[in-house]
């Protein structure tokens, strides 16, 4: 059972107290998904948090403050206030980028208000634009006061960590990031940037698509599936299928579905039903009260009707007696004795009173017929003699399914008749064409004069049938019985059952088939094969024999086997395919940068502050640098 009550996806917790400052090199992996920072002599980053910034109030009484990463209490509540340093994977917001770097350095114990003697190794995207590099240098030297800096690509640093203690062999690096994916050839100890390719697909697209899918699947619980919760659900429970279509068919098997589905807990809690005795007593009490009120209302109506009928007879007698008087004064005196001013007012009163008596009589008849129907329904609720309640309920459920099946088949037939190319539609057109041919043979239109014409009309107009009122009433009566005995599954009970089923494989499949999410791009395997095919045969063999997958999405189970299977199907016969996955998808790049600094770094690889002021923005090329 999955619990989605907590919504934030924490990358790594760190102590609230700042570390003691050091003079050693600072390593920062400034990714779109997370920022990881630490000193080069540490085993792991000392600080790691989501690379997001929001200016908001933590409490109503306090003023707005700048919050970073996991300081933001709820991503969904703060979505309107979020500021991201990146667009896709390129730095565009210098203020937000400065805020996250200052936050990381403050927790490392560095005081950026003073000149720092620390050098800095920091990540940047592949083929970083000059404008983005300029924003980074301005923040690092002018705001952070570092003494020197060098830039490297996270995917290459991750491969360096994977090959630690070994030579940097030729390889094809597949980097699966948060907003983009890259396929990078690594030849002769350097990245061949001229042949590298990028896809605008990443973990963000997968999580956003999962959110939409689950909200459409369970509209009653759309608020439960926020983006943060969908992201957590994806990373914890999705996996890559080695044979997507075959496994998708397996999910149609009820037994397989039951064994592999993940049930989500965290919707609206289901109220425990009251004891059966209390329910029955309350129902009987309400029923008795309703009957008593109906009887009181019926007695009042009968009394009012009797009085109106008596008055109506008296007024009719008065009108007849007026004909006995010959003098108009006598007629006027008789009318005034009964409260009328003229014969016309008497006639109008007789008419209104007659209509009122007629309406009241109809209402009494309807009330009596409703009482008769209620008594029939109450008899229907009773258990037939000689039959157990289990078999009776089962028989009624089967009868209801049969009635619903008939109604559904009729509706399907009516829908088919409305379409031109269906069998039902063709039959209808055949009857109409025969009728038209007969009419053309006659000199005059006498359709409808014979009984056979009415049969043709019925075949055209009522074929497919309409919903029977008797069937609808019977279904409603059965629902009353099933509800009465607690055997009807209500809509509220259905909505509480939230299943995470074949979405577990459909979401990662977007990496291989982006069209699932409506993206008109190549899949990652197709792109990798395209990059390999750009080289001669000997280089193709070396690249195919050493494929390295890194990035946050490389944590998906089954990814290695799927890449091997799909790429082998595209490569020539008997090609050797060897795929390896990063040991640490989250911090592999940071560890690689640390090992590179300790083993191979040289002062010439770094850009000093004086060089930056003089206009120099590139250091000496190395295995992970963007320098072409």
N, C-alpha and C positions, 0 to 999 in steps of 0.2 A: 504494500500500500504506500503510495507516494503522498507526502504531505507538502502542500504548496502554501502554507500559511505565511512562511517567511519569503520575502520577495527579492532581497538583495543578494547578488552573487559575489561573495567575498573572495578576492584573489589571495590575499595573505594578511593575516593580522600582525601588527607590530606593537611594541611597547609604546605607551604614551610618552615616556621620558625620552629625551633626545640622547643619542650616543655621544661619547666623548670624541671630540674632533681629532683627526689624524692627518698626517702629511702625505700619506700614500695616495696612489691614483684612485680616482672615483670612476666606477663603471655604471653607466645608466642605459638601460634598455627602454627607450622612449617609444613604445608601441601604441597603436591606436586603441587596443583593448586594455593594456595595463602599462604602468610605469614601474620598473624594477631598478632599484639603486642600491649600491653598496661599495665597500672598499675592496681593492684587489686582493687583500689578504684574507678575505672571508670566504667560507665555503658556499654560502648562499647570499642573495641580496638581503640587506638589512631592512629595506623598506619596499613594499609592493602594494599598489593600489590601482583602482580604475582611473584611467586618464580622462576624468570629467570634472568640471567646475560648475558651481552654482552659487549665486548670490541670493540668499533667502534667510528667513528667520527660523531659528530652531524652536523658539518659544514665542508666544504672542507678545509677551511683555518686553522682549529684547529687540534691539535694532537688527537690521539685516547684516549678515556677515558672509564672507566668502568661505564656502565649504568645498572640500576636495575629496574625491574618491569615496571611501566608506564613511566619511563624516556626513554625507548626505543621507538623511534618514530613510527616504523613500524615493526611488528613481521616478516612479509614476507621478507622485505628488509634485516633484521638482522639475518635471519635464519642461515646463514653460520657462524655467529659469536656467536650464542647462546651457553651458558653453563648452564646445569641444575645440581642442587645439587643431584638429585635423579635419580635412575634407577628403574623403576616401583615405589615403594613407599619406597625404602631403600636408605639411604645416601651413596653415593659412591665418590662424588667429594667434598673433604674437603675444597678446596679453594673457590669454588662457595658457599658452605654452610656458610663459614665464611663471605663472602661478603654480603650475604642477611641478616645475623644476625647483622653484623656491621651497615648495612644500617638502619635496624629497630631500633637498640639501639641509633644511632646518632639522629634519629628523636624523640626519647624519651628524649633526652637531656643527655644521659649517656656518660661519657668519659671513654672509655675502656682502655686508656693508664694508668689510675690510678686504684688501687684496689677498687672494688665496695663493698659496704655493702649490696647490694640488693641480695635477694635470687631469684631463677628463677624456675618457673614451665613451662615445655616445653613438647610438644607432640612428640611421636615417634610411628612408625608403630607397629602393633601387631606382637609379637614374633620377635622383633628387633634383628638381628644377633649381636654377640659380637663385630665384626669389625666395624659395623656402630655405635654402642654405644661408642666405643673407639674414633671414629672421633668426635662425638658430645662432649664428655667430654674434649677432647683436645682443641677444639675450645672454649668451654665455660669457662674453667679455665685458659688456657694459653693465649688465644687471647682476650677474653672478660673480664677476671678478676672478674667473679661473685664469691660471697662468698660461695654459696651452690646451689644445683640444685636437682630437682626431675623430673622423667619422668612419663608420663601417656599416655594412648591410647585415641585418640580423640573420638572414638565411645562411650567408657565408660563414658567420661566426658560429652558428649552430653546427654546420658541417665541420668546421675546424675542431669543435669540441668532440664531435662524433669520431673524428680521425685522430684524436690525441694519442701520441706515441707512435703514430704511423705517418707515412708520407701522404701528402694531399693528392691522391689519385684523381684522374679524370672522372667526373661524375655528372649526373643530371639531377639538379636540386629542384624539388617541387615544394614550394613554400605556400602553405594554406593559412592565410591570415584572416583578420577580422572583417576587412572590407574588400580585400583583393587577394588573388592567388597569382603566383609567379612560377614560371618554368625557366630555370637559369642553367645554362651549360657551364660547367666548371672544368676548364682545360688548362694544363700547364701551370697549375697552382694559382690561377686567377679566374675571375668570372668573365665569360665571353658575353659582355653586355650587348653587343651588336646583334646577337641572335636570341636574346632573352625575350620572353613574351609575358603579357599580363592579362588576366581575366578580372573583370569587375564583379567578382562573386566572392563572398566570404562568409564568415560565421554570422555576421549581421543579417545578411539576406536569408540564411537558413532559419535563424530564430524568428525573424519577422514573418516569414512564410508559415512557420509552425503556429505562430500566434493567430494569423488569419484563419488557418485551417481549423484550429480548435474552437475559435469563436464562432465560425460558421457551423461547426458540428454541434456545439452546445451553446446556442444563443441565449439560453436562460442563465448561463454562467460565463458570459463574455467578460465580465469584470474580473473574474478569477484569473484569466489568462492574459496578464500584462506582459509587456516585452521582457522584463527582467525574469519573471517566472517561466516564460517560454524558453528563454536562454538557459536557465538552470535545468529545465526539463530536457532540453536537447543535449547538453553536455553530459548529463548524468545517465540518460536512458536510451539514447539513440546509438545505432551501430550501422556499419556498412555491410550490406548483403553481398556475398560473392556472386550470387545469381539472382538478380532482383526480380525478374518476372516469375521464376519458379517459386521463390519464397513468397511473392505476393499471392500466388495461387494457394500456397499453404495456409495463408491467413484466412482463407475462405472456409477452411476446415474448422468446425466448431471446437473440436478437441484441441487442436493446435492453438486456436485463438484463446481458449480458456487457460492453457498452460503458459502462454507467453504475453498475454495482455497485462499492462500495468494499470492498476486501479488508483485513481487520484482521489485523495482525501483533502478537503479544504473548502467545499462548497457550503451552501447554507445547511446548517444542521437539521436533521430530520426530527420532528417532534415525536416523542413516544406516544402511541395511541392510548387513549384512556381504557380502563378495564371494560370488557364486553358488557358486564352488568350495568355499569354506569351509563354507557351509550344507550342500551335498550330502555332503561328507565327514563332517561331524558327524552328519547324519541316518543315513548308512550305518553309522557306528560304533555309534550307539545301537541301530540295528536289529539289528546282528550281536550286540551284547552282550545284547540282550533275547532273541534266539533261543537263545544259549548258556545263559542262566539258565533259560529255559523247558525246554530239553532236560535240564539237570541236575535240575531239579525233577521232570520226568516220569520220569527213571530212578530217582530215590529213591522216587517213589510206586509205580512198578512193582515195585521190590524189596520195599517194605513190603507191597504187596498180595500178592505171591507168598508171603511168610512168613506173613501172616495166613491166607491160603487153605490153606496146608499145615497150620498149627496147627488150623484149623477142621476139616479132614478127620480129623486125629488125635483130636480131642476127640469127634467123632461116632463114630469107631471105638471109643473107650474106653467111650462110653455103651452101644453095642451089646454090647460084651464083658461088661458088668456082668450081663447076663441069664444068663450061663453059670454064675455063682457062686450056690450055694444057701445058703451060710452068710453071714450079715450081717457077721461079722467079716472074712471074706475080701473082701467088697465094700468095707468101710471101709479096709482095708489098701491095696487097689488105688487107691482115691481119694486116699489120703494120699501114695502114691508119686508121683502127678501133681500134688500141691499143692492138693487140694480137701478140704473137710471133710465135705461131704454131696452127695447126688445133686442137691439143689436148687441148690447153688452151681455144680455142673457144668452144669446146664441153663441157668442164667442166663449163664454165661460163653460157652456155645455160641451163645445168642441175640444177645448183644452183639457177638461176633466176626463173626457172620453179617451183621448190620446194617452193621458197619464195612467188611466186604469189598464189600458191595453199593454203599455210598456211594463208595468209592474207585474202583470200576469205572465208575460214572457220571461221576466227575470225569475219568477218563482218556479216556472217550469224548468228553466236551465239549472237552477240550484238543485231541484229534485233529480234531474238526470245526472248531474255531477256526483250527487250522493250515491246514485246507483252504480256509476263507474268506479267510485272509490271502493265500494263494497266488493265489486268484481276484482279490482286490483288487489285488495286485501286477501281475497280468496286465492289469487294467483301466487301471492307470497308464501302461501302455506306449502308444506311438504306433501307430495302425493302419497297416498296410502300404499304400503307394501314396497316402498323404495327408500334406499338409504340416502342420506344427504350428499355423500360423496358422489354416488352415481348420478343423482339428480343434477348437481352442479356441473358435473362433467358433461351430461347430456345437453344441458342448456348452453354450455360453452361451445360444444360442437354445433348446435343449432345456430348460434350466433355467427360462428365462422362461416357456416354454409350460406346464411342469408347475406353476409357481407361479401362473400365470394360471388354470389349471383349478382348483387348490385354492382360490384366492380367489373364483372364480365359484360354487363349491359352497357356500362359507361364506356368501356373500351370499344364495344361494337359501335356505339353512337359516334365516338371519336373517329373510328375507322371509316364510317360512312361519310364523314365530312371531308375525307381525303380522296383524291381522285384516283390514285393508283392502287388502292387496297381492294381486296376481293369484295368486301361489302359495298364499297363505293361503285365498283364496276357493275354489280348486280342491280343497284339502284338506278344507275344510268341506263342499263338494259331495259328495265321496266318503263322508264320514262320515254326511251326511244321507241319502244313498241307502241305505247300509247299515242305518241306523236304521229307514227306511221298510220295508225288506224284513223286518226282524225283527218289526215290528208286525203285518205281514200273517200271520205264522206264529203258531201256538198255543204252540210251545215254542222255546226258544233252542238251535238246533243249529249255531250259527256255529263253523266250524272243522272240521266233519265232511267238507267237500268241498275239492278242490284249488283251486276258484275263490275260496274264502274266504281261502286263504293269499295269493293274488295281491292281494286287496284290502288285507290286512294289510301286505304289503310296500309297496304304493303309499302307504299312510298313514305308516308308520313310517320308511321309508328314503328317501323322496323328498328330493332335494337331495343325497343321498350323504354319505358320511363320508370323511375323509382316508384315502387308501390307504397301507398300510404299504409297499407296493412303491414307490410314488411318493416317499415320504419317504426310503426307502433310496437311491433313485436320485439324489435331490437331494443327499443327504449324500455319495454317491460322487463326484458331479460337483464338489462343493465341495472334496473332497480333491484331485481332479485339478487344479482351477484354482489352489488354494493351492500345490500342488506346483510348478506352472509360473509362479507369481507373477502370475496373471491374476484373482485374486479381490480385490475392493476391501474391505478390512477396516473394521470400525467405527472403529478408531483413526484411519485415514486420513480417514474422513468427518468425524470430530469436529474435526480440525485445520483444516478449511476454514471460516472464519468470514466471512460476507458481510454487509455493511451495505447492504441493497437498498432496497425501497420504504419502509422506515422513514424514509428521508430526507425523504419528503413526508408520511408519515402522522403524524409527530410535530408539525410545525407546523400541520397541519390541525386539531389540537385547539383552536386559537384560533378557528376558524370553526365547528367541530362538537365542542363539549365532551363530547358523549355518547360519543365514541370512547374517552375516558378514564374513562367512568362518571360524569361530572359533569352534574347536571341544571340547566343554565344556558343562557342565550342565547349565541349566537356573537357575536363582536365586531362583525361587519357588521350583524347583526340589531339589536344594541343601539345602534349608531351611527344606524341609520335610525329607531329608536324615539325617540332624543333629538332628532333633526332634526324629526321629525313633531310635536313638542310646540310648535313655534313657528308663526307665521303664514307665509304663502307667501313674502313678501319676505325674511324672515330665513332661511327654509329654503334659498332660492337662494344667499344669501351664504355660509351654512355649507357647503353642498355644493360650492361653487366654491373653497373654501379649507380642505382637510382636511390636517392636519399630524400625522404619526406620529412618536413619539419613544419612548425607552426602549431597554433592552438588546436586546429581541427585534426591534426595528425593523431590526437588521442582517441579518435573513433576506433572501436574494435572492428577488426575485419578489413581495415583499409589496406594493409600490406598485401593480403591475399587477393583483394579485388584488383589492385593495380597490376599485380603480376598476371592475373588471369586475362584481363582486358588488353593489356599491352602485348601479351604473347599472341593474342588473336590477330593483332594488327601487324606484328613483325613478321619477317620471312620465316619459312619453315626451319625448325630446329634452332631458332635464335635463343641465346642464353639471356634470361632475364633474372636479375638479382635486385631485390628491393629491400631497403632497410629504413627503419623509422626512428626518429629522434628519441633518445632515452628520456629526455625531460622536455616535453613540448612547451611548458610554460617558462622555464628559466634556462633552457639550453643555450640560447643566444648570449645571455649574460655570462654564463660559465665559459663559453667559447671566447668571448672578449677578454675575460680575466686570464685565461690560459695564453691567449695570444700576447697580451701585455707582458706576462711573466717570461715567455719563451722567446719572442721574436721582435718585440717592439724596439724602436730606435727613435731618438729625438727628432730625426729627419721626417718621421711619419706624422709629427704633430705640427699644428699651426700655432705659433706664439702670438701673444697680444700685439707685440710690435709689428709682426708680419701682417696681421689683420689691419692695423692702422695704415700700413704701407700699401694695402690693396691685395695682399696674397691670401687666397682662400683655399688653396690646395696644398696638401703635404705630399710626401713621397708615396707612390702607390704601394699597396700591399695586398694580401690575398682577399681581404674583405672590402677594399675601398671601391668607391664609385669611379675612380679615375680610369679613363679609357686609354 
